[in-house]
Amino acid sequence: MMNISNKLIRIFEAYCHVNASGIELLAEHCKKDNWSYAAPSEYEDLLRDAIKNRRITLKEYDEITKEEFDSEEELYIWLNEIWEKTVGKPL
């Protein structure tokens, strides 16, 4: 069982999978009140928690997105980039 919420897993599958539409679309959609995955504030809370508490492992992220990183440090640099591009305020 993964340590991140099912909602965040679904968001990563939809927007961060190697074959997905990308972070730009996530940045646009996650700010909409009627976004089907989560309310904007909930998305921020879920992503902040996953980053700050290091709730996702390399293996889990690879399972979800098929994106491979060489180290956990690289993964968390990427997750911080996702935060910057989608939320755009201090973590």
PDB file with one MODEL, atoms N, CA, C and O in Angstrom:
MODEL        1
ATOM      1  N   MET A   1       0.834  -1.185   0.000  1.00  0.00           N
ATOM      2  CA  MET A   1       0.000   0.000   0.000  1.00  0.00           C
ATOM      3  C   MET A   1       0.881   1.251   0.000  1.00  0.00           C
ATOM      4  O   MET A   1       1.879   1.328   0.717  1.00  0.00           O
ATOM      5  N   MET A   2       0.494   2.212  -0.808  1.00  0.00           N
ATOM      6  CA  MET A   2       1.262   3.442  -0.928  1.00  0.00           C
ATOM      7  C   MET A   2       0.894   4.417   0.187  1.00  0.00           C
ATOM      8  O   MET A   2      -0.207   4.376   0.737  1.00  0.00           O
ATOM      9  N   ASN A   3       1.837   5.286   0.503  1.00  0.00           N
ATOM     10  CA  ASN A   3       1.640   6.258   1.567  1.00  0.00           C
ATOM     11  C   ASN A   3       1.038   7.573   1.098  1.00  0.00           C
ATOM     12  O   ASN A   3       0.896   8.502   1.894  1.00  0.00           O
ATOM     13  N   ILE A   4       0.681   7.671  -0.181  1.00  0.00           N
ATOM     14  CA  ILE A   4       0.049   8.893  -0.661  1.00  0.00           C
ATOM     15  C   ILE A   4      -1.412   8.608  -0.959  1.00  0.00           C
ATOM     16  O   ILE A   4      -1.813   7.456  -1.128  1.00  0.00           O
ATOM     17  N   SER A   5      -2.198   9.665  -1.019  1.00  0.00           N
ATOM     18  CA  SER A   5      -3.640   9.499  -1.206  1.00  0.00           C
ATOM     19  C   SER A   5      -3.969   8.972  -2.599  1.00  0.00           C
ATOM     20  O   SER A   5      -3.217   9.171  -3.553  1.00  0.00           O
ATOM     21  N   ASN A   6      -5.090   8.309  -2.690  1.00  0.00           N
ATOM     22  CA  ASN A   6      -5.567   7.811  -3.975  1.00  0.00           C
ATOM     23  C   ASN A   6      -5.804   8.949  -4.954  1.00  0.00           C
ATOM     24  O   ASN A   6      -5.584   8.794  -6.155  1.00  0.00           O
ATOM     25  N   LYS A   7      -6.251  10.089  -4.447  1.00  0.00           N
ATOM     26  CA  LYS A   7      -6.478  11.236  -5.330  1.00  0.00           C
ATOM     27  C   LYS A   7      -5.176  11.678  -5.983  1.00  0.00           C
ATOM     28  O   LYS A   7      -5.138  11.934  -7.186  1.00  0.00           O
ATOM     29  N   LEU A   8      -4.115  11.767  -5.198  1.00  0.00           N
ATOM     30  CA  LEU A   8      -2.837  12.187  -5.760  1.00  0.00           C
ATOM     31  C   LEU A   8      -2.294  11.128  -6.719  1.00  0.00           C
ATOM     32  O   LEU A   8      -1.666  11.472  -7.721  1.00  0.00           O
ATOM     33  N   ILE A   9      -2.520   9.874  -6.435  1.00  0.00           N
ATOM     34  CA  ILE A   9      -2.131   8.808  -7.358  1.00  0.00           C
ATOM     35  C   ILE A   9      -2.841   9.009  -8.693  1.00  0.00           C
ATOM     36  O   ILE A   9      -2.209   8.933  -9.747  1.00  0.00           O
ATOM     37  N   ARG A  10      -4.143   9.266  -8.658  1.00  0.00           N
ATOM     38  CA  ARG A  10      -4.912   9.477  -9.893  1.00  0.00           C
ATOM     39  C   ARG A  10      -4.415  10.696 -10.656  1.00  0.00           C
ATOM     40  O   ARG A  10      -4.351  10.680 -11.885  1.00  0.00           O
ATOM     41  N   ILE A  11      -4.063  11.755  -9.928  1.00  0.00           N
ATOM     42  CA  ILE A  11      -3.543  12.970 -10.567  1.00  0.00           C
ATOM     43  C   ILE A  11      -2.205  12.664 -11.245  1.00  0.00           C
ATOM     44  O   ILE A  11      -1.989  13.051 -12.394  1.00  0.00           O
ATOM     45  N   PHE A  12      -1.318  11.979 -10.546  1.00  0.00           N
ATOM     46  CA  PHE A  12      -0.031  11.607 -11.138  1.00  0.00           C
ATOM     47  C   PHE A  12      -0.236  10.722 -12.366  1.00  0.00           C
ATOM     48  O   PHE A  12       0.446  10.904 -13.375  1.00  0.00           O
ATOM     49  N   GLU A  13      -1.162   9.771 -12.294  1.00  0.00           N
ATOM     50  CA  GLU A  13      -1.435   8.902 -13.446  1.00  0.00           C
ATOM     51  C   GLU A  13      -1.906   9.724 -14.638  1.00  0.00           C
ATOM     52  O   GLU A  13      -1.472   9.498 -15.768  1.00  0.00           O
ATOM     53  N   ALA A  14      -2.784  10.669 -14.386  1.00  0.00           N
ATOM     54  CA  ALA A  14      -3.380  11.444 -15.468  1.00  0.00           C
ATOM     55  C   ALA A  14      -2.445  12.491 -16.057  1.00  0.00           C
ATOM     56  O   ALA A  14      -2.465  12.731 -17.265  1.00  0.00           O
ATOM     57  N   TYR A  15      -1.631  13.110 -15.220  1.00  0.00           N
ATOM     58  CA  TYR A  15      -0.845  14.246 -15.688  1.00  0.00           C
ATOM     59  C   TYR A  15       0.667  14.034 -15.697  1.00  0.00           C
ATOM     60  O   TYR A  15       1.370  14.744 -16.417  1.00  0.00           O
ATOM     61  N   CYS A  16       1.185  13.096 -14.937  1.00  0.00           N
ATOM     62  CA  CYS A  16       2.641  12.906 -14.817  1.00  0.00           C
ATOM     63  C   CYS A  16       3.135  11.614 -15.448  1.00  0.00           C
ATOM     64  O   CYS A  16       4.342  11.378 -15.497  1.00  0.00           O
ATOM     65  N   HIS A  17       2.236  10.780 -15.927  1.00  0.00           N
ATOM     66  CA  HIS A  17       2.616   9.555 -16.612  1.00  0.00           C
ATOM     67  C   HIS A  17       3.419   9.928 -17.851  1.00  0.00           C
ATOM     68  O   HIS A  17       3.161  10.969 -18.455  1.00  0.00           O
ATOM     69  N   VAL A  18       4.383   9.104 -18.242  1.00  0.00           N
ATOM     70  CA  VAL A  18       5.230   9.432 -19.386  1.00  0.00           C
ATOM     71  C   VAL A  18       4.420   9.685 -20.662  1.00  0.00           C
ATOM     72  O   VAL A  18       4.883  10.406 -21.546  1.00  0.00           O
ATOM     73  N   ASN A  19       3.241   9.114 -20.772  1.00  0.00           N
ATOM     74  CA  ASN A  19       2.401   9.319 -21.954  1.00  0.00           C
ATOM     75  C   ASN A  19       1.280  10.334 -21.715  1.00  0.00           C
ATOM     76  O   ASN A  19       0.388  10.482 -22.550  1.00  0.00           O
ATOM     77  N   ALA A  20       1.326  11.026 -20.588  1.00  0.00           N
ATOM     78  CA  ALA A  20       0.256  11.964 -20.242  1.00  0.00           C
ATOM     79  C   ALA A  20       0.452  13.312 -20.920  1.00  0.00           C
ATOM     80  O   ALA A  20       1.468  13.571 -21.565  1.00  0.00           O
ATOM     81  N   SER A  21      -0.548  14.152 -20.752  1.00  0.00           N
ATOM     82  CA  SER A  21      -0.566  15.454 -21.405  1.00  0.00           C
ATOM     83  C   SER A  21       0.405  16.460 -20.808  1.00  0.00           C
ATOM     84  O   SER A  21       0.790  17.409 -21.491  1.00  0.00           O
ATOM     85  N   GLY A  22       0.810  16.285 -19.563  1.00  0.00           N
ATOM     86  CA  GLY A  22       1.871  17.111 -19.037  1.00  0.00           C
ATOM     87  C   GLY A  22       1.527  18.064 -17.923  1.00  0.00           C
ATOM     88  O   GLY A  22       0.370  18.260 -17.549  1.00  0.00           O
ATOM     89  N   ILE A  23       2.591  18.647 -17.414  1.00  0.00           N
ATOM     90  CA  ILE A  23       2.504  19.528 -16.260  1.00  0.00           C
ATOM     91  C   ILE A  23       1.797  20.837 -16.602  1.00  0.00           C
ATOM     92  O   ILE A  23       1.122  21.409 -15.746  1.00  0.00           O
ATOM     93  N   GLU A  24       1.937  21.317 -17.826  1.00  0.00           N
ATOM     94  CA  GLU A  24       1.286  22.565 -18.203  1.00  0.00           C
ATOM     95  C   GLU A  24      -0.232  22.442 -18.071  1.00  0.00           C
ATOM     96  O   GLU A  24      -0.902  23.354 -17.586  1.00  0.00           O
ATOM     97  N   LEU A  25      -0.756  21.312 -18.508  1.00  0.00           N
ATOM     98  CA  LEU A  25      -2.193  21.078 -18.391  1.00  0.00           C
ATOM     99  C   LEU A  25      -2.587  20.912 -16.926  1.00  0.00           C
ATOM    100  O   LEU A  25      -3.636  21.402 -16.508  1.00  0.00           O
ATOM    101  N   LEU A  26      -1.763  20.231 -16.152  1.00  0.00           N
ATOM    102  CA  LEU A  26      -2.018  20.103 -14.713  1.00  0.00           C
ATOM    103  C   LEU A  26      -2.046  21.481 -14.069  1.00  0.00           C
ATOM    104  O   LEU A  26      -2.921  21.761 -13.250  1.00  0.00           O
ATOM    105  N   ALA A  27      -1.102  22.345 -14.427  1.00  0.00           N
ATOM    106  CA  ALA A  27      -1.050  23.696 -13.860  1.00  0.00           C
ATOM    107  C   ALA A  27      -2.332  24.467 -14.157  1.00  0.00           C
ATOM    108  O   ALA A  27      -2.804  25.241 -13.325  1.00  0.00           O
ATOM    109  N   GLU A  28      -2.880  24.258 -15.317  1.00  0.00           N
ATOM    110  CA  GLU A  28      -4.127  24.925 -15.694  1.00  0.00           C
ATOM    111  C   GLU A  28      -5.322  24.318 -14.954  1.00  0.00           C
ATOM    112  O   GLU A  28      -6.137  25.045 -14.385  1.00  0.00           O
ATOM    113  N   HIS A  29      -5.423  23.007 -14.962  1.00  0.00           N
ATOM    114  CA  HIS A  29      -6.602  22.332 -14.408  1.00  0.00           C
ATOM    115  C   HIS A  29      -6.677  22.388 -12.889  1.00  0.00           C
ATOM    116  O   HIS A  29      -7.770  22.526 -12.340  1.00  0.00           O
ATOM    117  N   CYS A  30      -5.557  22.286 -12.199  1.00  0.00           N
ATOM    118  CA  CYS A  30      -5.589  22.179 -10.734  1.00  0.00           C
ATOM    119  C   CYS A  30      -6.076  23.447 -10.048  1.00  0.00           C
ATOM    120  O   CYS A  30      -6.336  23.439  -8.845  1.00  0.00           O
ATOM    121  N   LYS A  31      -6.202  24.522 -10.790  1.00  0.00           N
ATOM    122  CA  LYS A  31      -6.674  25.784 -10.220  1.00  0.00           C
ATOM    123  C   LYS A  31      -8.189  25.965 -10.372  1.00  0.00           C
ATOM    124  O   LYS A  31      -8.760  26.919  -9.843  1.00  0.00           O
ATOM    125  N   LYS A  32      -8.825  25.057 -11.088  1.00  0.00           N
ATOM    126  CA  LYS A  32     -10.261  25.170 -11.344  1.00  0.00           C
ATOM    127  C   LYS A  32     -11.070  24.562 -10.195  1.00  0.00           C
ATOM    128  O   LYS A  32     -10.788  23.456  -9.734  1.00  0.00           O
ATOM    129  N   ASP A  33     -12.063  25.295  -9.754  1.00  0.00           N
ATOM    130  CA  ASP A  33     -12.917  24.810  -8.668  1.00  0.00           C
ATOM    131  C   ASP A  33     -13.680  23.550  -9.053  1.00  0.00           C
ATOM    132  O   ASP A  33     -14.001  22.734  -8.188  1.00  0.00           O
ATOM    133  N   ASN A  34     -13.970  23.382 -10.321  1.00  0.00           N
ATOM    134  CA  ASN A  34     -14.740  22.216 -10.765  1.00  0.00           C
ATOM    135  C   ASN A  34     -13.866  21.091 -11.313  1.00  0.00           C
ATOM    136  O   ASN A  34     -14.353  20.217 -12.030  1.00  0.00           O
ATOM    137  N   TRP A  35     -12.569  21.113 -10.975  1.00  0.00           N
ATOM    138  CA  TRP A  35     -11.646  20.055 -11.415  1.00  0.00           C
ATOM    139  C   TRP A  35     -12.111  18.731 -10.823  1.00  0.00           C
ATOM    140  O   TRP A  35     -12.428  18.664  -9.636  1.00  0.00           O
ATOM    141  N   SER A  36     -12.154  17.694 -11.623  1.00  0.00           N
ATOM    142  CA  SER A  36     -12.731  16.419 -11.179  1.00  0.00           C
ATOM    143  C   SER A  36     -11.859  15.654 -10.188  1.00  0.00           C
ATOM    144  O   SER A  36     -12.354  14.746  -9.520  1.00  0.00           O
ATOM    145  N   TYR A  37     -10.584  15.991 -10.074  1.00  0.00           N
ATOM    146  CA  TYR A  37      -9.687  15.229  -9.203  1.00  0.00           C
ATOM    147  C   TYR A  37      -9.695  15.727  -7.755  1.00  0.00           C
ATOM    148  O   TYR A  37      -9.701  14.920  -6.825  1.00  0.00           O
ATOM    149  N   ALA A  38      -9.697  17.035  -7.561  1.00  0.00           N
ATOM    150  CA  ALA A  38      -9.653  17.602  -6.201  1.00  0.00           C
ATOM    151  C   ALA A  38      -9.882  19.108  -6.294  1.00  0.00           C
ATOM    152  O   ALA A  38      -9.651  19.719  -7.337  1.00  0.00           O
ATOM    153  N   ALA A  39     -10.335  19.692  -5.203  1.00  0.00           N
ATOM    154  CA  ALA A  39     -10.426  21.148  -5.124  1.00  0.00           C
ATOM    155  C   ALA A  39      -9.005  21.705  -5.119  1.00  0.00           C
ATOM    156  O   ALA A  39      -8.084  21.018  -4.678  1.00  0.00           O
ATOM    157  N   PRO A  40      -8.805  22.930  -5.599  1.00  0.00           N
ATOM    158  CA  PRO A  40      -7.450  23.492  -5.632  1.00  0.00           C
ATOM    159  C   PRO A  40      -6.716  23.424  -4.293  1.00  0.00           C
ATOM    160  O   PRO A  40      -5.541  23.058  -4.253  1.00  0.00           O
ATOM    161  N   SER A  41      -7.382  23.766  -3.217  1.00  0.00           N
ATOM    162  CA  SER A  41      -6.717  23.739  -1.908  1.00  0.00           C
ATOM    163  C   SER A  41      -6.394  22.310  -1.478  1.00  0.00           C
ATOM    164  O   SER A  41      -5.380  22.079  -0.821  1.00  0.00           O
ATOM    165  N   GLU A  42      -7.238  21.360  -1.840  1.00  0.00           N
ATOM    166  CA  GLU A  42      -6.964  19.960  -1.501  1.00  0.00           C
ATOM    167  C   GLU A  42      -5.758  19.442  -2.289  1.00  0.00           C
ATOM    168  O   GLU A  42      -4.914  18.733  -1.741  1.00  0.00           O
ATOM    169  N   TYR A  43      -5.680  19.796  -3.574  1.00  0.00           N
ATOM    170  CA  TYR A  43      -4.525  19.409  -4.382  1.00  0.00           C
ATOM    171  C   TYR A  43      -3.244  19.942  -3.740  1.00  0.00           C
ATOM    172  O   TYR A  43      -2.265  19.209  -3.592  1.00  0.00           O
ATOM    173  N   GLU A  44      -3.256  21.213  -3.364  1.00  0.00           N
ATOM    174  CA  GLU A  44      -2.079  21.805  -2.711  1.00  0.00           C
ATOM    175  C   GLU A  44      -1.717  21.043  -1.444  1.00  0.00           C
ATOM    176  O   GLU A  44      -0.550  20.724  -1.218  1.00  0.00           O
ATOM    177  N   ASP A  45      -2.705  20.756  -0.627  1.00  0.00           N
ATOM    178  CA  ASP A  45      -2.454  20.029   0.629  1.00  0.00           C
ATOM    179  C   ASP A  45      -1.877  18.640   0.372  1.00  0.00           C
ATOM    180  O   ASP A  45      -0.938  18.220   1.048  1.00  0.00           O
ATOM    181  N   LEU A  46      -2.435  17.934  -0.598  1.00  0.00           N
ATOM    182  CA  LEU A  46      -1.974  16.577  -0.914  1.00  0.00           C
ATOM    183  C   LEU A  46      -0.543  16.578  -1.433  1.00  0.00           C
ATOM    184  O   LEU A  46       0.281  15.770  -1.006  1.00  0.00           O
ATOM    185  N   LEU A  47      -0.255  17.490  -2.357  1.00  0.00           N
ATOM    186  CA  LEU A  47       1.090  17.538  -2.928  1.00  0.00           C
ATOM    187  C   LEU A  47       2.100  18.027  -1.893  1.00  0.00           C
ATOM    188  O   LEU A  47       3.204  17.489  -1.800  1.00  0.00           O
ATOM    189  N   ARG A  48       1.731  19.038  -1.119  1.00  0.00           N
ATOM    190  CA  ARG A  48       2.623  19.540  -0.066  1.00  0.00           C
ATOM    191  C   ARG A  48       2.969  18.426   0.919  1.00  0.00           C
ATOM    192  O   ARG A  48       4.134  18.246   1.276  1.00  0.00           O
ATOM    193  N   ASP A  49       1.962  17.686   1.353  1.00  0.00           N
ATOM    194  CA  ASP A  49       2.175  16.588   2.297  1.00  0.00           C
ATOM    195  C   ASP A  49       3.089  15.523   1.697  1.00  0.00           C
ATOM    196  O   ASP A  49       3.998  15.037   2.370  1.00  0.00           O
ATOM    197  N   ALA A  50       2.855  15.159   0.441  1.00  0.00           N
ATOM    198  CA  ALA A  50       3.683  14.134  -0.211  1.00  0.00           C
ATOM    199  C   ALA A  50       5.141  14.566  -0.303  1.00  0.00           C
ATOM    200  O   ALA A  50       6.046  13.749  -0.138  1.00  0.00           O
ATOM    201  N   ILE A  51       5.368  15.849  -0.567  1.00  0.00           N
ATOM    202  CA  ILE A  51       6.739  16.353  -0.696  1.00  0.00           C
ATOM    203  C   ILE A  51       7.392  16.507   0.674  1.00  0.00           C
ATOM    204  O   ILE A  51       8.478  15.980   0.913  1.00  0.00           O
ATOM    205  N   LYS A  52       6.737  17.221   1.559  1.00  0.00           N
ATOM    206  CA  LYS A  52       7.346  17.515   2.858  1.00  0.00           C
ATOM    207  C   LYS A  52       7.584  16.265   3.693  1.00  0.00           C
ATOM    208  O   LYS A  52       8.576  16.180   4.416  1.00  0.00           O
ATOM    209  N   ASN A  53       6.692  15.308   3.598  1.00  0.00           N
ATOM    210  CA  ASN A  53       6.804  14.097   4.406  1.00  0.00           C
ATOM    211  C   ASN A  53       7.374  12.911   3.621  1.00  0.00           C
ATOM    212  O   ASN A  53       7.386  11.777   4.100  1.00  0.00           O
ATOM    213  N   ARG A  54       7.839  13.197   2.423  1.00  0.00           N
ATOM    214  CA  ARG A  54       8.462  12.173   1.559  1.00  0.00           C
ATOM    215  C   ARG A  54       7.642  10.885   1.542  1.00  0.00           C
ATOM    216  O   ARG A  54       8.128   9.806   1.883  1.00  0.00           O
ATOM    217  N   ARG A  55       6.404  11.033   1.140  1.00  0.00           N
ATOM    218  CA  ARG A  55       5.455   9.923   1.191  1.00  0.00           C
ATOM    219  C   ARG A  55       5.518   8.975  -0.007  1.00  0.00           C
ATOM    220  O   ARG A  55       4.848   7.943  -0.008  1.00  0.00           O
ATOM    221  N   ILE A  56       6.308   9.308  -1.021  1.00  0.00           N
ATOM    222  CA  ILE A  56       6.351   8.446  -2.204  1.00  0.00           C
ATOM    223  C   ILE A  56       7.787   8.004  -2.473  1.00  0.00           C
ATOM    224  O   ILE A  56       8.729   8.792  -2.389  1.00  0.00           O
ATOM    225  N   THR A  57       7.923   6.740  -2.794  1.00  0.00           N
ATOM    226  CA  THR A  57       9.246   6.178  -3.080  1.00  0.00           C
ATOM    227  C   THR A  57       9.490   6.196  -4.594  1.00  0.00           C
ATOM    228  O   THR A  57       8.578   6.419  -5.390  1.00  0.00           O
ATOM    229  N   LEU A  58      10.740   5.955  -4.953  1.00  0.00           N
ATOM    230  CA  LEU A  58      11.084   5.837  -6.374  1.00  0.00           C
ATOM    231  C   LEU A  58      10.251   4.762  -7.048  1.00  0.00           C
ATOM    232  O   LEU A  58       9.709   4.966  -8.135  1.00  0.00           O
ATOM    233  N   LYS A  59      10.155   3.621  -6.393  1.00  0.00           N
ATOM    234  CA  LYS A  59       9.410   2.490  -6.959  1.00  0.00           C
ATOM    235  C   LYS A  59       7.932   2.846  -7.150  1.00  0.00           C
ATOM    236  O   LYS A  59       7.345   2.533  -8.186  1.00  0.00           O
ATOM    237  N   GLU A  60       7.343   3.494  -6.162  1.00  0.00           N
ATOM    238  CA  GLU A  60       5.927   3.858  -6.253  1.00  0.00           C
ATOM    239  C   GLU A  60       5.689   4.862  -7.387  1.00  0.00           C
ATOM    240  O   GLU A  60       4.746   4.719  -8.165  1.00  0.00           O
ATOM    241  N   TYR A  61       6.548   5.870  -7.469  1.00  0.00           N
ATOM    242  CA  TYR A  61       6.369   6.872  -8.525  1.00  0.00           C
ATOM    243  C   TYR A  61       6.526   6.227  -9.896  1.00  0.00           C
ATOM    244  O   TYR A  61       5.783   6.545 -10.824  1.00  0.00           O
ATOM    245  N   ASP A  62       7.483   5.328 -10.022  1.00  0.00           N
ATOM    246  CA  ASP A  62       7.671   4.603 -11.283  1.00  0.00           C
ATOM    247  C   ASP A  62       6.437   3.756 -11.611  1.00  0.00           C
ATOM    248  O   ASP A  62       6.001   3.717 -12.761  1.00  0.00           O
ATOM    249  N   GLU A  63       5.876   3.080 -10.607  1.00  0.00           N
ATOM    250  CA  GLU A  63       4.657   2.280 -10.821  1.00  0.00           C
ATOM    251  C   GLU A  63       3.521   3.143 -11.343  1.00  0.00           C
ATOM    252  O   GLU A  63       2.786   2.739 -12.245  1.00  0.00           O
ATOM    253  N   ILE A  64       3.380   4.327 -10.775  1.00  0.00           N
ATOM    254  CA  ILE A  64       2.270   5.218 -11.128  1.00  0.00           C
ATOM    255  C   ILE A  64       2.486   5.864 -12.491  1.00  0.00           C
ATOM    256  O   ILE A  64       1.559   5.923 -13.298  1.00  0.00           O
ATOM    257  N   THR A  65       3.689   6.345 -12.757  1.00  0.00           N
ATOM    258  CA  THR A  65       3.931   7.194 -13.924  1.00  0.00           C
ATOM    259  C   THR A  65       4.795   6.571 -15.019  1.00  0.00           C
ATOM    260  O   THR A  65       4.846   7.078 -16.139  1.00  0.00           O
ATOM    261  N   LYS A  66       5.469   5.478 -14.692  1.00  0.00           N
ATOM    262  CA  LYS A  66       6.443   4.848 -15.604  1.00  0.00           C
ATOM    263  C   LYS A  66       7.633   5.779 -15.868  1.00  0.00           C
ATOM    264  O   LYS A  66       8.397   5.563 -16.809  1.00  0.00           O
ATOM    265  N   GLU A  67       7.783   6.789 -15.054  1.00  0.00           N
ATOM    266  CA  GLU A  67       8.904   7.728 -15.113  1.00  0.00           C
ATOM    267  C   GLU A  67       9.968   7.241 -14.136  1.00  0.00           C
ATOM    268  O   GLU A  67       9.677   7.010 -12.962  1.00  0.00           O
ATOM    269  N   GLU A  68      11.187   7.087 -14.610  1.00  0.00           N
ATOM    270  CA  GLU A  68      12.252   6.558 -13.758  1.00  0.00           C
ATOM    271  C   GLU A  68      13.239   7.653 -13.372  1.00  0.00           C
ATOM    272  O   GLU A  68      13.671   8.441 -14.213  1.00  0.00           O
ATOM    273  N   PHE A  69      13.584   7.691 -12.108  1.00  0.00           N
ATOM    274  CA  PHE A  69      14.604   8.596 -11.597  1.00  0.00           C
ATOM    275  C   PHE A  69      15.729   7.753 -11.020  1.00  0.00           C
ATOM    276  O   PHE A  69      15.506   6.630 -10.567  1.00  0.00           O
ATOM    277  N   ASP A  70      16.937   8.299 -11.039  1.00  0.00           N
ATOM    278  CA  ASP A  70      18.098   7.568 -10.543  1.00  0.00           C
ATOM    279  C   ASP A  70      18.214   7.582  -9.031  1.00  0.00           C
ATOM    280  O   ASP A  70      18.861   6.718  -8.440  1.00  0.00           O
ATOM    281  N   SER A  71      17.582   8.574  -8.406  1.00  0.00           N
ATOM    282  CA  SER A  71      17.679   8.680  -6.953  1.00  0.00           C
ATOM    283  C   SER A  71      16.418   9.325  -6.399  1.00  0.00           C
ATOM    284  O   SER A  71      15.660   9.980  -7.114  1.00  0.00           O
ATOM    285  N   GLU A  72      16.219   9.119  -5.102  1.00  0.00           N
ATOM    286  CA  GLU A  72      15.087   9.763  -4.441  1.00  0.00           C
ATOM    287  C   GLU A  72      15.256  11.278  -4.471  1.00  0.00           C
ATOM    288  O   GLU A  72      14.274  12.012  -4.578  1.00  0.00           O
ATOM    289  N   GLU A  73      16.485  11.740  -4.379  1.00  0.00           N
ATOM    290  CA  GLU A  73      16.750  13.183  -4.439  1.00  0.00           C
ATOM    291  C   GLU A  73      16.252  13.766  -5.761  1.00  0.00           C
ATOM    292  O   GLU A  73      15.616  14.820  -5.772  1.00  0.00           O
ATOM    293  N   GLU A  74      16.541  13.085  -6.877  1.00  0.00           N
ATOM    294  CA  GLU A  74      16.056  13.545  -8.186  1.00  0.00           C
ATOM    295  C   GLU A  74      14.532  13.550  -8.246  1.00  0.00           C
ATOM    296  O   GLU A  74      13.935  14.473  -8.800  1.00  0.00           O
ATOM    297  N   LEU A  75      13.904  12.531  -7.682  1.00  0.00           N
ATOM    298  CA  LEU A  75      12.442  12.475  -7.645  1.00  0.00           C
ATOM    299  C   LEU A  75      11.888  13.683  -6.911  1.00  0.00           C
ATOM    300  O   LEU A  75      10.955  14.326  -7.392  1.00  0.00           O
ATOM    301  N   TYR A  76      12.448  13.996  -5.758  1.00  0.00           N
ATOM    302  CA  TYR A  76      11.908  15.103  -4.972  1.00  0.00           C
ATOM    303  C   TYR A  76      12.238  16.466  -5.571  1.00  0.00           C
ATOM    304  O   TYR A  76      11.517  17.436  -5.333  1.00  0.00           O
ATOM    305  N   ILE A  77      13.303  16.550  -6.334  1.00  0.00           N
ATOM    306  CA  ILE A  77      13.560  17.776  -7.106  1.00  0.00           C
ATOM    307  C   ILE A  77      12.444  17.937  -8.132  1.00  0.00           C
ATOM    308  O   ILE A  77      11.920  19.035  -8.319  1.00  0.00           O
ATOM    309  N   TRP A  78      12.083  16.846  -8.792  1.00  0.00           N
ATOM    310  CA  TRP A  78      11.002  16.864  -9.778  1.00  0.00           C
ATOM    311  C   TRP A  78       9.659  17.212  -9.122  1.00  0.00           C
ATOM    312  O   TRP A  78       8.906  18.030  -9.650  1.00  0.00           O
ATOM    313  N   LEU A  79       9.364  16.601  -7.990  1.00  0.00           N
ATOM    314  CA  LEU A  79       8.102  16.904  -7.304  1.00  0.00           C
ATOM    315  C   LEU A  79       8.052  18.370  -6.888  1.00  0.00           C
ATOM    316  O   LEU A  79       6.990  18.990  -6.931  1.00  0.00           O
ATOM    317  N   ASN A  80       9.180  18.923  -6.492  1.00  0.00           N
ATOM    318  CA  ASN A  80       9.232  20.355  -6.170  1.00  0.00           C
ATOM    319  C   ASN A  80       9.012  21.205  -7.418  1.00  0.00           C
ATOM    320  O   ASN A  80       8.395  22.268  -7.338  1.00  0.00           O
ATOM    321  N   GLU A  81       9.505  20.756  -8.563  1.00  0.00           N
ATOM    322  CA  GLU A  81       9.243  21.461  -9.822  1.00  0.00           C
ATOM    323  C   GLU A  81       7.756  21.424 -10.151  1.00  0.00           C
ATOM    324  O   GLU A  81       7.190  22.420 -10.602  1.00  0.00           O
ATOM    325  N   ILE A  82       7.132  20.282  -9.926  1.00  0.00           N
ATOM    326  CA  ILE A  82       5.682  20.183 -10.144  1.00  0.00           C
ATOM    327  C   ILE A  82       4.975  21.196  -9.252  1.00  0.00           C
ATOM    328  O   ILE A  82       4.072  21.901  -9.703  1.00  0.00           O
ATOM    329  N   TRP A  83       5.385  21.267  -7.986  1.00  0.00           N
ATOM    330  CA  TRP A  83       4.794  22.238  -7.059  1.00  0.00           C
ATOM    331  C   TRP A  83       4.955  23.657  -7.610  1.00  0.00           C
ATOM    332  O   TRP A  83       3.990  24.419  -7.675  1.00  0.00           O
ATOM    333  N   GLU A  84       6.177  24.001  -8.002  1.00  0.00           N
ATOM    334  CA  GLU A  84       6.458  25.363  -8.497  1.00  0.00           C
ATOM    335  C   GLU A  84       5.608  25.688  -9.724  1.00  0.00           C
ATOM    336  O   GLU A  84       5.063  26.787  -9.829  1.00  0.00           O
ATOM    337  N   LYS A  85       5.493  24.735 -10.650  1.00  0.00           N
ATOM    338  CA  LYS A  85       4.779  24.978 -11.898  1.00  0.00           C
ATOM    339  C   LYS A  85       3.268  24.979 -11.725  1.00  0.00           C
ATOM    340  O   LYS A  85       2.556  25.639 -12.483  1.00  0.00           O
ATOM    341  N   THR A  86       2.774  24.246 -10.737  1.00  0.00           N
ATOM    342  CA  THR A  86       1.314  24.129 -10.608  1.00  0.00           C
ATOM    343  C   THR A  86       0.748  25.008  -9.503  1.00  0.00           C
ATOM    344  O   THR A  86      -0.343  25.558  -9.650  1.00  0.00           O
ATOM    345  N   VAL A  87       1.467  25.146  -8.413  1.00  0.00           N
ATOM    346  CA  VAL A  87       0.966  25.937  -7.278  1.00  0.00           C
ATOM    347  C   VAL A  87       1.600  27.327  -7.284  1.00  0.00           C
ATOM    348  O   VAL A  87       0.916  28.337  -7.121  1.00  0.00           O
ATOM    349  N   GLY A  88       2.909  27.359  -7.473  1.00  0.00           N
ATOM    350  CA  GLY A  88       3.606  28.617  -7.643  1.00  0.00           C
ATOM    351  C   GLY A  88       3.751  29.491  -6.414  1.00  0.00           C
ATOM    352  O   GLY A  88       3.961  30.698  -6.538  1.00  0.00           O
ATOM    353  N   LYS A  89       3.647  28.920  -5.255  1.00  0.00           N
ATOM    354  CA  LYS A  89       3.885  29.672  -4.024  1.00  0.00           C
ATOM    355  C   LYS A  89       4.792  28.857  -3.131  1.00  0.00           C
ATOM    356  O   LYS A  89       4.998  27.668  -3.374  1.00  0.00           O
ATOM    357  N   PRO A  90       5.344  29.486  -2.089  1.00  0.00           N
ATOM    358  CA  PRO A  90       6.274  28.738  -1.230  1.00  0.00           C
ATOM    359  C   PRO A  90       5.648  27.458  -0.677  1.00  0.00           C
ATOM    360  O   PRO A  90       4.473  27.415  -0.313  1.00  0.00           O
ATOM    361  N   LEU A  91       6.479  26.424  -0.629  1.00  0.00           N
ATOM    362  CA  LEU A  91       6.048  25.128  -0.124  1.00  0.00           C
ATOM    363  C   LEU A  91       5.861  25.209   1.361  1.00  0.00           C
ATOM    364  O   LEU A  91       5.496  24.217   1.993  1.00  0.00           O
TER     365      LEU A  91
ENDMDL
END
